[in-house]
Amino acid sequence: MPGTPPPPPAPAGPGLSDLARVFLRVGLLSFGGPAAQIALMHRMIVDDRRWIGPRDYLAALSFCTLLPGPEAMQLATWIGWRLHGVPGGLIAGGLFVLPGALVVLALSVLYATFGTVPPVQAAFAGVQATVVVIVIEALLRVARRALTGRAQWWIAALAFAGLFALNLPFPVIVLAAGLWGLATAGGGAAASGPAPPAALRATLRTAAVWGALWAGPVAALVLAGAGVLADLALFFSGLALITFGGAYAVLAWIAQTVVTEFGWLTTQQMIDALGLAETTPGPLILVVQFVGYLAAAPAGGPALGVAGAAVTLWVTFVPSFLWIFAGAPWLQWITAQPRLGGALSAITAAVVGVILNLSVWFAAHVFFGTVGTVEAGPVRLILPDPATVDLQAGIIALLAAWAILLRHWPLPAVIAAAAGGGAAAAML
């Protein structure tokens, strides 16, 4: 890409064909969320092939956690950029996403075609109960890492209260937490000294090129009056700017917006979407592709559904290439800024409250047939009807909790077993 600052010299590494072959394998094996994906790349790239040094890998991981978007995909893109510049970044990042994207698209088509068949609905009822446990596991994992002091606990509690009781928008929560962390972090001098020798003009050129690739199609869809495709492009472009903390952090906001504001999906379809994304390789944020397909397909059939899925993929992942190609030359300088670290720490603490809200919201809609609301001034709470409790979903969730939290079974196996259990229970 013209104007892109070149990466620093790397140790003798692979050719582009070797890079493509390895990252195709990574893309096919990247189950289990970002932690498992990051560990897989460390083993294959750092330990087995020594294409990247462990210190550089960890520095790049720290940089990617500062960015919005899927950090594992961005780390893959950085590895490719580090080894072969922009072509390498496109190959590594693209192949990290492509296998999962193709699988999710196929599952979206099948779901839209057969999802209303009673046995299929029963199978997804079992999946939905398991999804609640999966989200709780993510909550515990993030909390152990994020809640390191009293201030972090308070941030998490306030984030939960703001979302659950006051219905504050997710971007407001992220912005408030980030500003608090920025203001209260120590402002000592950066350990890396002066800015790196990356020409600011070249960086701005890179940002302009990739910004145009991101915004150009969005503007074209809006100006053409493309209906649902324009709405998808605008909504998920905004989402790409605030997806700190991983997909779980924004799922509740996505669900509430696409269900209540746009009416693209039902609550149960949104929970099914997460269950499907959990069983496929690639970033969990691929759940947005399912949303894009189901939002567009009713208006124009499978062809428009595929277009909706493509639009969501474009505006979700092109920004990640922008962040890496424009920001990677500044990696050491950025990761050494203490105030940025403070902002990230506060946002991560807020994400705990966000995921707790998602857990409660999912659980209420999975375990109860009717969920109402009660309002008192600015406070608005969900209120499940105890008479509509779903005992079958509760039993499946307890078994899933035993398998996932205590026995640490692989998620795809647990989800498959839950789907089979739901279908069998319906037949009986």
N, C-alpha and C positions, 0 to 999 in steps of 0.2 A: 504494500500500500504506500503510495507516494507520501513522503513527509513523515513516515513513521520512524521514530528514533530506533536505531538498530539495537538489538540486545547486546549485553556485554559478552566477551568471549567465553565460550563454554568448553568444558573438557571434551575430548574426542568422543563423539556420540554417534547416534544412528543416522542413517539416511532417511529421507522422507518415507520411503516404502516400509522401512523397519518401524518408524514412528507410527505409521498408519496401522500396521499389523498389530502392534502392541496395544494401541488405544482402541482398536476395534474389539480386541479381547477384553480390555477394561470395560468398554461399553456394554458388552454382553454379560459380564460378571458382576456389574456394579449394583448388586442388591443390598438392601439393609440400611439405606439412608446415608447421610454424609460421613458419619464417623467410620462406617465400614468401607465406604468408597475411598476416603482419604488413606485409610490403613492399607487398602488394596494397592493403591498407586505407590505408596511408600515402599511396599514390598517389591513390586514389579519394577519400579523406576529407580529407586535409591538402593535397595538392598541387593536385588538380583542382577541388575544391569549397570548400576553405578553411573547412570547418565547425569544425575543431579546429586550434588553433595547434600548430606543430611542437614547441615546448617542452612544452606540456601533453601532447601525444601521447607523447613520450619519458618524461615523468614517470609517466604511466599505465602505460606498458610496464614500467618499473622496478617499479612496484607489483605488476603482475600476475605478474612473475617471482618475487616473494616468496611467492606463493600456491600451494597445491596445486591441481592440475587443469590443464586446457588453457589456456595463457596467451593464445593467439590468440582463443579464444572469449570469454575473460574481458575481453580488450581491446575486442572488439566490443561486449560488454555495457556496459562503461564508457562507450564513445562514445555509445551510445544513452541511457544514464542522464544523461550530461553534457548532452545536447541536449534530452531530454524526460522526465527523471526515470525512475521505474520502468516506465511503459508503453514508453518508448523503449528502455530496457535489455532488456525482454522481447522486443520486436520485433527488435532488432539481434542479440542473443545467440541467440534462437530461430531466426531465419532463417539465421544462420551455420551452425547445426547441422542444420536440417531437411532440406535437399536431400541431403546426404551420408547422413543417417540413413535416408531413404527408399530410396536406392540400395543401401546396405548390407543393409537388410532384404530387398529384392528378391533380391540376390545370395545372401543366406543361405538363402532359400527354394529358389532354384535349386540351390545347392550341396547342400543336404540331399536334394533330389529326384534330382539327376543326378550327384552327386559320385563315386559308385562305378562309373560307366560307364568302361570302360578308356580310351577316348580322352580323357575328361575328366581321369582320373587322370594320364595322361601329360602333358597340358597343365599341370596343377598341379605336376608334377615339375619342369618348366622354371621355373615361377614360384618354387618353393621355392629353387632355386639362385640366382635373382636376389635373393630376399629376403636371403640372406646378404650379398650385396654392398651392398644398401641399408642394412643395419644397420652394416656396416663404414664406409660413407660417413658415417652419423650419428655414429659413434664419432670419426672424424677431425674432423668439424665441431665437435663438443662439446669435444674435447680441445684444439683450437687456441684456443678461447675460455676454457677453464677452467684449463688447466695453465700458470699464469703464474709459478710459483715452485717451489722444492724442496718446500715443505710440501704444495702441491697434488698434486705427483707422488706423494708418500708416501701421502696420503689415497686417491688413486686406486688405488695398488698394494694398500694394505690392504683397501680395499673389494672389489677383485677376489679377493684371497686369502680374505677372509671368506665370500664367496659361492661361489667355485669349489671351494675346498678344505675349508672348514669348514661349508658349508651353513647359514650364519647367515641368519635371516629378513631380507628386504629392509627392513622397518620398523626393525629394529635398526641396520642400516647407516646409514639416513637419520638416525635419532635421534642416533647416536654422532657422525656428521660434523657435524650441526647444533650439538650441544652443544660440540664442540671449536671450531668456528668462533665460536660465541657467547662462549666463554671467552677465546679468544686475540685477538679483534678489538679494535682500539683503541676506547676508551670515551669519546671526546671528546663534547662537547656537540652536540646536533643543530643543524644549520644553520638549521632552520626556526623555532627558538624555541619558544614555547609551543604547546600543543595547539590545533587549529583550533576554530572556533566551532560544532562539531557537538555537539548535546546528547547526553550519554552515555545519558540515559534513552531518548531516541528511538532511538539506535543499538541499545541492548539490546532494545527493542521489535521493531525490524526483525529482529534476529538470532533472537528468539523465534518470530516469525511464520514466517520461512523455515526455521528449524530444525524447526518443527512440520510444515511442508510436506514436509520431507525425511524426518523420523523417523516421522511418522504412518503413512504407508503401510507402512513397514518393520515397525512394531509390529503393525499390523493383519494383515499376512501371517504373522508369527511366531505371534501369538495364534490365528489361524485354522488353524494347522498346515498351511500351504500348500505343504509339501514343498520341491520344487526352487525354486519362486518365492521362498520365505522364505530359502533358502540363498543364492540369487543376490542378494537384497536385502541380506543381512547382509555377504556377502563384498565386494560392490562398494561398499557404504557405507563399509566400512573402507578400501578402496582410495582412495576420494575424499579421505581425510584425508592420504594420504602420497604422492600422485603428483607429487612434486617432480621437475623435470628432464625432463618430457615422458613420452610413452607408452613410448618405448624403455626408459626406466629401470625400468619395472615389468613389462615384458612377460615377462621370464624368470620372475619371481615368479608372475605370473598363470599362465603356462604350466605351471610345476611344480605349482602348487596345483590348477588345474582338471584336469590330466592325472593326477597321482599321488594327490592327496587325494580329490577329488570324482569323478574318472573321467568327467567330462562330455565331454571331447574327447580325441582322440589327439594325440600330438606333431605328426604330419604335418598334422592339421586345424588346429592352432594356428598353424603356419607358413603354411598356406594363408590363414588369417584375416588375417594381416598383409599378405600379398600382395594380398588383396582390398581391404583398407583403404587400401593405397598407391595404388590405381587410382581411388579415389573422392574427391570433394571433401569438405571438412570436416575436423574434428580427427582425428588418427590414433587417438585413444582410442576412436573409434567401433568399433574392433575388439572392444570388450566387447559390443557389440550382437550380433555374430556368435556370440560365446560364449554369450550369453543364449539366443539362438534354438536353437542346437544342443544346449544343455544341457536345455532344456525340451521340445523337440519329440518326442524319443523317448518321453516319459512321457504325452503327450496329443495328439500330432499337431500340424499347423500352427497351430491356434488357440492351444494352450498355448505353442508356440514364439514366436508373436507376443507373447504376454503376457510371456514371459521376456525378449524383446528390449526391451519397453516398460519393464519393471522395471529392467533394467540402465541404460537411458537415463535414467530418472528419478533414480536414486540417484547417477548419475555427474555429471549436469549441474545438478540443483537446488542442490547445494552451491556451485557456481560462482556462481550468482545470489546466494546468501547472502553469500559473501565480498565480492562487488562492492557490493551494496546496503548492507551493514553497514559495509564498510571504506572505500569510496570517499570519503566526507566527510572521512576522516582521511588522505588520500593523501599530502599534503606532509609531514605529521608522521612518518608511517610510513617513507617512503622516505629520510628524512634521518637515521634511526637507524643509526649505524655498526655496532653489534653485530648488527643484523638483516642488514646487508650482509655481515658476516663469516660469519654462519651460512649465508647463501645461497651464498657463495663456496665454503665447505667442502662443502656438499651437492652443488653443481655438480661439484666435483672428484671426489667419491665417485661421481657418476653416470657418469663416464668408466669407472671400474672396473666399474660395474654393466653398462654397455653392452658392455664387453669380455667379460664373462662371458656375456652374451646372444649375442654373436657366436660364441664358442667352442661354446656349447651348440647353437645353430642349426646351425653348420657340421658338428658331429659327427653330428647326426641327419639331415642332408641328404646328406652325402657318404659315409656308411657305412651299410650295411644293418643292422648289429648294433652296438650300443653297450652295453658292460657297465660295471661299476664295480669299483674296487679300494679297499679300506679298510685303514687303519692307525691305530688309536686314533681320535682325533677327526677325522682326515683322511679324506675320501671323495672320490675322483676318478672322473670318467667315463673309460672306456677303449674307444675304437673298435676294432673288429676289422679289421686291415688287409686281410684276405682278402675283405672285403665292400665294398671301395671302389667307388663309383659313378662311373665315368669319364665317362659322359654328363653327369651333374650337374656334374662338374668343368669340362668343356669349356664348358657353358652359362654357368657362373659366371665363367670367364675372359673370355668374350665380353661378358657383362654388365658386368664390371669395366672393360673397355676402353670400353664405351659410356657408362657412368655416371661413372666417375672421371676418364677422360681426355678423352672427347668431350663430356661433360655433356649427353647427350641427355635429353629429358623422360622421367620415370619411367613414365608410362602407356604410352608407345611401347615402352620397353625391356621392360616386363612383358608386353605383348601379343606382342612378337617372341619372348620366351623361352617363352611358352605355346605359340605356333605351332611353335617349334623342338622342344619336348618332344613335342608330338603327332606331328610329322613323323618324328622319330627313332623313336618307337614303331611307326609304320606301316611304316617301312623295316625 
